[in-house]
Every structure is written in C-alpha cells, then in structure tokens.
Amino acid sequence: MKQKANPFLSIGGTISAAVTALIIMGYFWTPYDPTAMESGKFLPPSLEHLLGTDNFGRDIFSRVLQGAGTSFLIAVCVVLIGCVFGILIGSFCGYYGGAADLILTRICDSITAFPSILLALVIITVMGQGTYNIVIALGILFIPSFARIVRGEFARCRDLNYIKSARLMGVGSGRIMFTHILPNTWPVLLSAITIGFNNAILSEASMSFLGLGIQPPHASLGSMLSDSQTYLKSAPWYALGTGGAIILLILGFSLLAEGLQRTSKTV
C-alpha cells in the first residue's frame, strides 16, 4: 500500500533545513561584524544590507544570523537537558510505579502548574542573568513535559507480552527499559523534542524581550524585537526582519513536528 504524501513533513523539513543552514553559516561568517557600528543609521534594505541597519548602524542581517544562532544553541541545550532527565525520570516512574512514581509525578505536576515563563523569570532573578543560567532555568522547566510522555509510554509497554517474556527469560530491568521499551517511545518522543525546541526558542526570545535574556552587545532575536518597537514607523524593516526570522524558525519546526506526529500515527 502506497503511503500518503506528508506535506507538513516535506515543507517543514525544507524550511528547517534552510534556516539551520543559515544559522550554521552565521557561526563561521556574517556579511558584517554584528556588533560593529560601521554603516549609517537606519539604512533601508538593499543589496549591501539585506535587512537594512539598526539605530546604531549595525547590519541587521548579520545580527539576525548571530541572534538566531544563539537562540538555536540555547534551545538545543535546553531540550537536551529536558529530554535526558525526562527520560530517566519518566522511565523509572513508568516502569516501576509505586510511591516513587506518585512523588515524582506530583513534583512534575507542581512545576507545570506554574506559568513556565514566570517561573523561568523567578529562577533567573535568583540565579542571575547569563546564558548558562538561562539554559539551566529553561532546562529544569522542560523536564516534566518529557517525563510525562516517557512515563506514559513505559506504563503502556511494561505489561505487554514481549516484556513479560523478557522478564521470564531473566533479562535485567535496565536492559528491558533501555533496549526493549525506550526505542518504542521514539516516534512520540521525536515530535515532542521538535515541539520542545520551538517552545525553548520562544521562551528564550520572551526572556530577552523582557531584558532578562542575552545581554548587549551580543545579538538576541528577542532583545532586537524589543528595540525595534520604538522605530516601527521610521524603520519598519527592523521589526519585520527580526520578527520574520523568529516566524520562519518557529514555522519550520512546527510543521516538522506536525509531520512527525502524522507519520507516527500511520506507522
């Protein structure tokens, strides 16, 4: 039977691949120094400056590349922390159950009960500003969502016949958990990772927008969007270029997540 085409997966994958390629390029090369005030202020988009210049005469395209790269790297680290610790907690709770499951689940529920951005702002206020503190704060907040998904899958699989057979054959619990059950969670976990990546980018941009994220002179999409509000009438390209970068970044991975979810349902 021929599998139906998945436009979400193809379009999302294309956008995500193109944006990721630009971000990787930005780590090694940008048309101008993102922090250098070399050009005139508020120059409109042109072949020389693709997205124009900002209020300090800095090239917006170069700063968007640097800011997107920073957001991308933070999102990867945040998702990695949330996914690794979420898998460890969720697999333990889902496989063994009992009092430990109840306690850890209630802790995760307590964390998710608070608005994530508000809780992240509280953690940053206590720990102080800085890239590492942002990663730690957001990483902690992302653990419960991954733990819930993994716990549900482990609780579903632990009583299946092939798991019972493995126990009867004397296979250890660790091997059962991470060799037999964990691979079956990847179709669901992969789409959760993609969605979590989007949420991490939005969270970092929101914190930078409020002035608690990446600090100047380093570029951040959130802080750039915040600065551009003042110049919406005189230099609309500042907000359009920065906002468009965030939209493309989020849109690509959102479509990719939707495509992965639809693919996992048909498998």
Stockholm file with secondary structure:
# STOCKHOLM 1.0

chainA/1-267         MKQKANPFLSIGGTISAAVTALIIMGYFWTPYDPTAMESGKFLPPSLEHLLGTDNFGRDIFSRVLQGAGTSFLIAVCVVLIGCVFGILIGSFCGYYGGAADLILTRICDSITAFPSILLALVIITVMGQGTYNIVIALGILFIPSFARIVRGEFARCRDLNYIKSARLMGVGSGRIMFTHILPNTWPVLLSAITIGFNNAILSEASMSFLGLGIQPPHASLGSMLSDSQTYLKSAPWYALGTGGAIILLILGFSLLAEGLQRTSKTV
#=GR chainA/1-267 SS CCCCCCHHHHHHHHHHHHHHHHHHHHHHCCSSCTTCCCSCTTCCCCSSSTTCBCTTSCBHHHHHHHHHHHHHHHHHHHHHHHHHHHHHHHHHHHHHCHHHHHHHHHHHHHHHHSCHHHHHHHHHHHHCSSHHHHHHHHHHHHHHHHHHHHHHHHHHHTTSHHHHHHHHTTCCHHHIIIIIIHHHHHHHHHHHHHHHHHHHHHHHHHHHHTTSSSCTTSCCHHHHHHHHGGGTTTCHHHHHHHHHHHHHHHHHHHHHHHHHHHHHHHC
#=GC SS_cons         CCCCCCHHHHHHHHHHHHHHHHHHHHHHCCSSCTTCCCSCTTCCCCSSSTTCBCTTSCBHHHHHHHHHHHHHHHHHHHHHHHHHHHHHHHHHHHHHCHHHHHHHHHHHHHHHHSCHHHHHHHHHHHHCSSHHHHHHHHHHHHHHHHHHHHHHHHHHHTTSHHHHHHHHTTCCHHHIIIIIIHHHHHHHHHHHHHHHHHHHHHHHHHHHHTTSSSCTTSCCHHHHHHHHGGGTTTCHHHHHHHHHHHHHHHHHHHHHHHHHHHHHHHC
//
